[in-house]
Structure formats: structure tokens, C-alpha cells
Amino acid sequence: MLLEFSCANHKSIRDEVLFSVVAGTDTAHAEHCLTVGRLNVLRSAVIYGPNGSGKSNLLDAIAAVRGWVGGEPVIQTPHKLAEGQTSSYDAQFLVGGTRYAYGLCLRGGVVDEEYLYAFPRDRRVMLFERASSAVTPGDRFGAKIAALAGGLPADRLLLALPQADAIPPLAEARRFFTETLVPYRLDDRQPDDDQLDAALAILREDAETRAAVCTILGMLGTGIRDIRAEGDEAVCVYAGFETDLRREESTGIRRLVGFLCPLVDMLRDERVLLCDEPEANLHETVIHALLDTLRHTRPDSRAQLIFATHSTALLDLDLFRRDQIWFTELRPADRSTELYSLAEIRDVRRDENIRQGYLTGKYGGIPMLDHDFTRLFGSEEVSADG
């Protein structure tokens, strides 16, 4: 499970922001939490903010670290007013009963710092620290880590080396990023067809996922009883007829099928699903049902959903705790992202209509517009025929 993530100098995020899914002092909705040792960890969190405020960039930063640990090229994307300065990324997460802390700094497009700590029984154990090309291994697995670090390229993370899988704590940390974290549609350039192709590949090979996806499709009232995926073909089976999923089904159905596979995977295999604007694929009532499923899934499940949205229908203290709701907004002076949770705002009552409060700007995180757009077009009424 993800515990917290912080970053600085990543796209619109200039000063360090901290996102945490460790439960605060709020006692509402205890079913939203999983207790692991001394920690109470939230199963879901939602991020609100106007267009361009940086809510997607926070998820992008998490996904970037995932990609770098998985072996993708390390590319620094600093704030426009902080080019040439250090970009930092730090994450804490749980694997089994052990808490890990992993972080890195980039400067000039290369790795300036990197570290990995484990906290067995809440006692910090250094696994390695890196300053530029110099790696200092901890006492545990020291010789193996020193051998691994020999000749490490300046633009490559030590944790990204496949040989790290031979060292158990490094392998656990690496798998958290590459397998447990699942980004979904965080890149707007990724075509819907790619998501559908990935989903169909799963449906062809995994009968359990296919059955679960078809069950959910039935519960959503689509009428789809089965999806038959063979080779390059995909067929939706209804009562009395069939359709070609790619050519005859609506964009909404194709997106829904593409989304349900990672969703089922998250719930079944206890992954952390990162999603930007799921309402583009699912109706608000479906998201409500998903969140309700997370609330009432088995008590020891480590599945997590972290998503950014514009859907104010989900802003409800009957649905979320205050520490599950986050906001982003831009600082006018330098167009940089500020991140904070509803729990940090004073005097928010438990019976408060937070949707109304958000829409009126009480908590920030929403563009406050002058709605008199008619001034742009003159004061006279324009006739229908011009």
C-alpha cells in the first residue's frame, strides 16, 4: 500500500507537496481504513482542482517514478521557473509488514541522489544511499549492493537494475513500483484502443477476470452477458445477438471494458490504482458503487484507489472522510501547484455540505470566475439567424 508521496520541481509542482494516505485523527468511516501495525491506512483518496492546477501532475509524478524504477529513461521535467534546479521524489509504502522509504533527486537530467530504507519493527535500516555515482550500501546485503552499484550510469536508478531482484528488500521495493502501482490513463495521448487491446489480452488469458468483468457489465445494465476474445477479434454476447466490440459498440462501452480490467485486477490482486478522471469512463453511480465496494471489501484487503476528478457528485462526507479529500490550486505569483487536504481546513463540520462549500470556493481548489461572459460579445442580444 502507498503511504505517502512527496515531490518538488515536477512540471507545475515547484515547491514540495506532500500527499498522504495515512489516516488522520478523523474517526468517521473506520471501514475506509486498514490497520497495519501502528498505521491506519486509507483505502482511497480523491483529488479535486480546476483545469491546469496540477492534480494530474501529482499522479504523473508517481507514475514517472514507477516508470524509472521499471527501466524507462530518467527524464527531468522541472517547473518553468526552476529549470536547472533539483527535482525530488520521495515515497513511503508497505510491502507485507515492512514499511519502506525510497527517494531520488534529479539535477541536470541525471540522478543526483537515491536512497532506500526499510523499517522492520519500526527501526530504520539503511539499504543504500547514493550521491551522484557513489553508492554507500548499508550493513545488510552490503557486499551484494556494492557489486550491483559498480559502473552504475548517471542516468539510471540503482533500483531499476534487473539484478536488484536478487536482493530481497530491493526486489520487494522494485515490485511495489512496477507491479503494485498501476497507472490508468494518466497520459492523454494514450489512445482508447491501446487500453482496450490491453484489456482484451487479459480477457483472453484470464478466465477469472473475464467472468468478473462480465458480471459487472451485467450489474451495470449493459445487457452484455459475455465477451469472447479470440485472436484479433472481440465479440460482445447479448441475449439473442452478438456485436463486434471494436466496430459496433459505443465509445462508452469500449472505454468501460478497458477500465474494468485494471479495476478487477486492483480489487483481486490488491494493487494501487492511479486514475485521472474516471468519470470519463464510468458514470458517477458506478464510481459510487466502486467506492462502496472498497469500503466493504474483506477487512485485510490492501487494494487502494487514488484518483483525480471534477465530479462534485462525489463530494460527500457520507462517502469520504475529510482526510481522503484533497485539493490543488495554482499560486498566482508563479503558477505553481499547492496541495492540501480538507482535513487541514479548520472548522469543517461533519454535517457540512462540502459540495456546496467547494462550488462557492470555501475550500479553494476551484476557479472563481466572473460569469458575465456577455461583455465579450457586446451588450445587445444576438438573434438566432445572426
N, C-alpha and C positions, 0 to 999 in steps of 0.2 A: 504493500500500500504506500502511496505517496503521503508524506507528512507535511513537507513544506518545500517551497521553491522560491529562490530569490535570484534576481538578475539586475544588471546595470549596464547601460550603454548598449542596448539592443534595439535597433530601429527607433520607435518613438519613445522607448523607455530610456531615459537619460540617467536620472538618479536611481539608486537602488530601490526596488519594490520587493515586498515580501508577501507571498501568498501562502496561507497555512490552512490545512485541513485537520489540524489538531483541534479538538473541541475546546471551546472556552468555558466560561462559568455558567452559561445559559443551561438551565435544567430542562428546557422544553424538548419534547420529541426525543426521548432517550433511545428510541428504536433507530434513530439516524446514526447512532454511534456504535463502533465496535471497540471493546476494551481489549487492549493487548498490553499485558504487563501493567505499567503505571499510566499508559497513554489511552485516551479516548479519541478515536479517530473517526472523522466524519465519512459517511459513505458517498456523499455527493456534495457538490458546490456549484453555484451558478454565478456568472459574471455579467453585469449589465454595464452599458455605457453607450454614448452616441457614436455614430459612424466616425471612424478615424481617431477614436480616443485611446486605442491601444489594447482593448480587451483581446483581440485576436493575436496581437503581438506577444502577449504573455503566453498563450498557448503555443505560439510559434517558437518561442524561446525554449520551452520544454521539449518540443518536437525536434528542435535543432540539436540539443544535447543528445537526445536519443539517436539521431542520425549520425552524429560524430562518433559516439561510442560504438555504433554499428559499422563504422568504417567509412562513412561518407567524408568527402573533403571538408576540412575545417575552414569555414569562410566567416570572417568577421563582418557584421553589418551594424556599424555604430550609428548613433544619433548624428544628424547632420551637423550639429554644433559641438560634437565631441569626437570628431574624426582624429585619429592618431592617439586617442586615449585608450585606456584598458576597458575591455568588456569582461564582466564577471558573471558566472553562473554557479549556483550552489543548490544542491538538493539533499533532502533527508528523506529516507524511505525505510520501510520494513520488509525484510525477507525472512520468512519463518518468524522466529522470536528475536531476531537480531536487528537492531537499528544501524543503518549505515549513513554516513555523510560523505558526499562526493562533490567536488567542485573543480572549476578550472577558470583561468583567466586567459584572454587573448589580447595580444597587442601587436599591431603591425601585421596582422593576418597570421601570426604564428602563436603557438602555445607558450605562454609566459609562466603560468603556474598550473599545477594539477595536484590533487590530493585525494586520498581515500582513507576514511577512518571507519572502524567498526565499534559498536558499543555493546559487547556481550555483558549481561548483568549490569548495564548502565555504566560500565567502566570503559573509557575511551582507549582504544588500541589503534595506534598508527600503523597502517599497512604500507603506505608510501606517501612521500611528499616530493614534489618536483618544482624546481626553479629553473626555467629555461630548459636546457638539455641535461641538467644534473638531477638525478633521481636519488633520493635518500630512502632506502627501504626500512621498514620497521623491523623489530627483532623477530617477529613471527613471519616465516616464509622469506626472510631477508635474502638469503642466497639465491633463491629462485627468482625473486623480483629483481635483484641486481642483474642477473643474467638476462632477464627479459628486457631490461632497460638499455642494454648495450646497443649503441648505434641507433637510438630512437630518433626518428626525424623530427624536426622542429614543428612541422605542421601536422603531426599525428599524435593522438592521445595514447598514453600507455594502456589505458583500459580498453582501447579499441583493438589492440593486438590480439589476434586469434589465440596466440599462445597463452594469453591470460586465463583461458578456460581451464588450464592445467593447475591453477592455484585456486582452491575452493572459494575463499571470500571474494576474490576478484571475479570469479566465474558467476557467483551469486549476484554481485553488483552489476555486472555486464548484462546478465539475463534480465534483470529488472528493467533496464532501459530498452533492450532490444526485443523482449518478449512480453513483459507485463504491461508496459506502456504502449497503448495503441492509439495513434492519432488518426482521426477520421475527418476527411475533407477540410484540413486546415490550409490547404493550398487551393485557392480559387481556380488555378489554371488546370487542376486535375479534372479531366473530363468525367462526366457521369458514366460513360461507357467503361472507363477503367475500373470504377468502383463495382459496376455490375459484373464485369469479367472476373474480378477477384472474388465476388460473392458466388458466382456460378462455379468457379473452380472448387470452392469449399463444398458447395452443394453436391457436386459430382462425387466427391471423395468421402464425405462425412454424412452418413445416413442420420445420425442423431441430430446434427444441426439442421439438416433438411426437414426432419419431422417437426422440430421446434419452430422453425421459420414458417412452415405451412400451418401449424396450429395457430400461431399469432396472426397470420394473414386471415385465417378463418374467424378468429375472435374480433378482428377489426372490420368484419363485414365485407371484405373484398369479394367473397364468393369463390376464391381460389382454394381448391382442395389439395392440389399437389403441384410441384414444379419438377418437370422432367428435363434434366440437363444431360445431354449426351453429345460429346464432341463439341462442335461449334454451335449446336442448336439448343434452344431453351424454350420449353413449351409450358404454358400455364393450363392446368387441367381444371375445368369447371364442371358442374353437373350438366352433362349433355353436349358439351362442346369444348374445344381447345383453342388457344390463341398462341401466336408467336410472341414471346415476351419482348424481343427486341423490336419487332416491326409493327405489332398490332396493339401493344399495351401503351397506356399513357405514360408520360414522363414521371408522373407521381408514383405509379406502380413500380416502374423501373428503379426509381430512387429508393422507394420503400424496401424493395428486395435487397438493394445494395447496402442499405443501412442495417437491416435486421440481422445479417450475418455477424458483423462485429458486435452487435448488441447481444446476441445469444452467446457469442464467444466470451464477452465480458462477464456475463452472469454465470456461465457454466464453469469457465476456467479461471475466474476471479482475477480479471485483468483490470487495468485502469484505462477507461475510455475517455479520450480527449476529443471534444466535438465542438465545432464552431457552427452556431445557428442550426440546431437540429430541427427547428420548426420549418426549415426549407425542405425537409424530407417527411416530417411527421406532423400530424395535426396536434394541436395543443392537448386535446383529450388523451391522445396516445402517450404524450410525454408525461402527463399526469399519471397514467397507468404505469409507465415505466418507473417513475419515482416511487410510486406506491409499492411496486414490486421490490425495489431496493430496500424500502423500509421494512418489508415483511419477509424478505428472504431469510434463509436459515441464519441463526444468530452469529455463527462463526464465519460467515462469508466475507471475503475481503474484496469483493467487487466494488469498484468506485466509478462514478460518472462525474466528470468535470466539464462544464460546457459554458459557452458564451451565447447570449441570446438577446433578442429585442422583445421577446414575448412577455408583455406585462401581465398576461393572464396567469403566469406562474408566480407573480409577486404576492405571496400569501403566507402569513405566519402560521396558518394551519397546514401548510405544505412544507415550509422550511423553517429552520432555526435562524436566529439573527446572524450567527457566525457562519452560516452557509451562504449568505448573500453578499456578493462583492460588487464594487462599482469602480469604473475607471472614468477619468476625465482628464482633459488636457489643461496644463498650466498655460495661460495666455502668453506669458513672457517668452517662453522658449519652445512652445508647442511640444511639451514633453508629458509623458503619462504619469498620473498619480493613481495609486491603487489603495483602496481601503474597504473594510467590511462594514456591514450595517451594525455589527456589534461594537464598533469603535465610535458610533454616533450616540451621543448622550440623549437620554430622555425619550427613547423609542419604546412605547408601551407594548405589552404583549397582545393587546386587543386593537392595536393601531391598524388602520387601513394603509398599509405601506404602498400598495399600488397607487392610491391617490396621492400619497405623500411624494412618491417618486415622480409622478407625472407633473406635479406642481413644483418640482425642483427642491424639495425639502432636504433630500439627501445628496444632492449633486448628481453627477453621472448622467445628465440629460441635457441636450442643447436647449437653451432658453431663447426662443425665437420671438421676433416681432412678427406676428402673424398677418399684419396688414400688407400682404403682397400686392394689393391693388395699386399701391403707389408706383410700382414698377411699370404699370401699363396705363397710367393716367386715371383720372377720377371718373371718366364717363363710362357708362355701361356699354360693353361691346355686343352688337347684335349677333344672332346666330349665323347670319349669312355674311358677316364681316362688314 
